[in-house]
Each structure stands twice: as C-alpha cells, then as structure tokens.
Amino acid sequence: MPNPTATLRHQLLRSASALVIGLAALSGASHVFAASKTDNSDYQQQVAACKNGSSSEDRATCLREAGAARQAASRGNLTDPGAAQLKENAMKRCEGLPQSDRIDCEKRVNGEGRVEGSVSEGGILRETVTIVPATAK
C-alpha cells in the first residue's frame, strides 16, 4: 500500500506545476491578444484610408500592403526604426558610390542642399551643388 503522505505530496506537486503552467500560458496569451488587438486597430485604420482615398496608392495596392503589414506585425517582423537607424541606413546607401559622389551623398543625407517633393508625390529630390574649379589646358 502506498504511503499516503507521499501520495498527497505528489498530488500537490502536480497541482502546483499545473497551476504555474496554466498561469504562464494565460500570461502569454494575454500579450498575444493585446498585440493582436493593436495590430487589428492599425489594420482597420489602414483599410479605412485605402477605402476613403486618403492613401497615396491605388485601392488594390493599398489593401494588399495593409494586409502584408498586418501579417508582418502578427509575426513580430514589423518594427518602427528610430531616427538613428534611418540615418544609418541612408549613410549605408552612400557606401557603394565612388568617393567623389559619396561625399555629396553624405551631405544630402545630413540635410545639406535643396529638398523638393514628398513621398505622396512620388519621391523626394535632394540636390547639392558642388563647384569644381576649371582646370587649365
């Protein structure tokens, strides 16, 4: 016949383990639910912008992009980079240029020169002027 104290201890240990596992699962599920609710709210706003024409894209493209963003967000792949990350990315795009062009590119990234246009208009034009002295022949 089994020891009643050992059996009771075993049952209490199993119950406590089940309780800890259940609380952990509930905690994780609440985070997923909260994130899902936020993602859904963003998605609904994007779809509304697509339908009311306030997006700069045609309706089909806008809806497709909203769906892709929602899917990426649900996987945790959609992030909002900070200003430092955006600047670093812009500077990296200058790296592949020849040295003389790279200097002008870096000036434009750092805000020098003239800026014209917008994303909704189809692009931003950044222009710097470099005066190169004439060479004698």
C-alpha positions as CSV (number, residue, x, y, z in Angstrom):
1,M,0.0,0.0,0.0
2,P,1.4,3.4,-1.0
3,N,2.4,5.9,1.6
4,P,-0.5,8.5,2.0
5,T,1.9,11.3,2.7
6,A,4.0,10.7,-0.4
7,T,0.8,10.4,-2.5
8,L,-0.5,13.7,-1.1
9,R,2.8,15.4,-1.7
10,H,2.9,14.1,-5.3
11,Q,-0.6,15.3,-6.0
12,L,0.2,18.8,-4.5
13,L,3.4,19.0,-6.6
14,R,1.4,18.1,-9.8
15,S,-1.3,20.6,-9.0
16,A,1.2,23.4,-8.3
17,S,3.0,22.6,-11.6
18,A,-0.2,22.6,-13.5
19,L,-1.1,26.0,-11.9
20,V,2.3,27.5,-12.8
21,I,2.0,26.2,-16.4
22,G,-1.6,27.5,-16.7
23,L,-0.7,31.0,-15.4
24,A,2.3,31.2,-17.7
25,A,0.1,30.2,-20.7
26,L,-2.5,32.7,-19.7
27,S,0.1,35.5,-19.3
28,G,1.5,34.7,-22.8
29,A,-2.0,34.6,-24.3
30,S,-2.9,38.0,-22.9
31,H,0.2,39.6,-24.5
32,V,-0.7,38.0,-27.8
33,F,-4.3,39.1,-27.5
34,A,-3.2,42.7,-26.7
35,A,-0.8,42.8,-29.6
36,S,-3.4,41.3,-31.9
37,K,-5.9,43.9,-30.8
38,T,-3.4,46.7,-31.6
39,D,-2.5,45.2,-34.9
40,N,-6.1,44.9,-35.8
41,S,-6.8,48.5,-34.9
42,D,-3.9,49.7,-37.1
43,Y,-5.1,47.4,-39.9
44,Q,-8.6,48.8,-39.7
45,Q,-7.2,52.4,-39.9
46,Q,-5.1,51.5,-42.9
47,V,-8.1,49.8,-44.7
48,A,-10.2,52.9,-44.0
49,A,-7.5,55.1,-45.6
50,C,-7.5,52.8,-48.6
51,K,-11.2,53.0,-49.0
52,N,-11.6,56.7,-48.5
53,G,-8.9,57.6,-50.9
54,S,-6.6,59.3,-48.4
55,S,-3.8,56.9,-49.3
56,S,-1.3,57.8,-52.0
57,E,-1.7,54.3,-53.6
58,D,-4.4,52.8,-55.7
59,R,-7.0,50.9,-53.7
60,A,-5.9,47.4,-54.6
61,T,-2.2,48.1,-53.8
62,C,-3.2,49.9,-50.6
63,L,-5.3,46.9,-49.4
64,R,-2.6,44.4,-50.3
65,E,0.0,46.5,-48.4
66,A,-2.2,46.8,-45.4
67,G,-2.7,43.0,-45.3
68,A,1.0,42.4,-45.6
69,A,1.7,44.9,-42.8
70,R,-0.8,43.1,-40.6
71,Q,0.8,39.8,-41.3
72,A,4.3,41.1,-40.6
73,A,3.1,42.7,-37.4
74,S,1.5,39.4,-36.2
75,R,4.8,37.7,-36.7
76,G,6.7,40.5,-34.9
77,N,8.5,41.5,-38.1
78,L,7.2,45.0,-38.3
79,T,9.2,47.5,-36.4
80,D,9.4,51.3,-36.4
81,P,13.0,52.2,-36.7
82,G,14.3,55.3,-34.9
83,A,15.8,58.3,-36.5
84,A,19.3,57.0,-35.8
85,Q,18.6,53.7,-37.6
86,L,17.1,55.6,-40.6
87,K,20.1,57.8,-40.9
88,E,22.5,54.8,-40.6
89,N,20.5,53.1,-43.4
90,A,20.8,56.2,-45.6
91,M,24.6,56.5,-45.0
92,K,25.0,52.8,-46.0
93,R,23.3,53.6,-49.3
94,C,26.1,56.1,-50.0
95,E,28.9,53.5,-49.4
96,G,28.7,51.9,-52.8
97,L,29.3,55.2,-54.6
98,P,32.7,56.4,-55.9
99,Q,34.5,58.6,-53.3
100,S,33.6,61.9,-55.1
101,D,29.9,61.0,-55.3
102,R,29.9,59.5,-51.8
103,I,30.9,62.9,-50.2
104,D,27.9,64.6,-52.0
105,C,25.6,61.8,-51.0
106,E,26.6,62.1,-47.3
107,K,26.0,65.8,-47.5
108,R,22.5,65.2,-48.7
109,V,21.8,62.6,-46.0
110,N,23.0,65.1,-43.4
111,G,20.4,67.7,-44.6
112,E,22.6,69.9,-46.8
113,G,21.3,71.3,-50.1
114,R,17.8,71.7,-51.5
115,V,14.9,69.3,-50.9
116,E,11.9,69.1,-53.1
117,G,8.8,66.8,-53.3
118,S,7.3,64.3,-51.0
119,V,6.7,60.6,-50.7
120,S,3.0,61.1,-51.6
121,E,4.0,63.0,-54.7
122,G,6.2,60.1,-55.8
123,G,9.6,60.9,-54.4
124,I,11.9,63.4,-52.6
125,L,14.6,65.1,-54.7
126,R,17.7,66.1,-52.7
127,E,20.2,68.3,-54.5
128,T,23.6,69.6,-53.6
129,V,25.7,71.8,-55.8
130,T,29.5,71.3,-55.9
131,I,31.6,73.9,-57.6
132,V,34.6,72.3,-59.3
133,P,37.3,74.7,-60.4
134,A,38.2,74.6,-64.1
135,T,41.5,73.1,-64.9
136,A,44.0,74.8,-67.2
137,K,44.7,73.2,-70.5
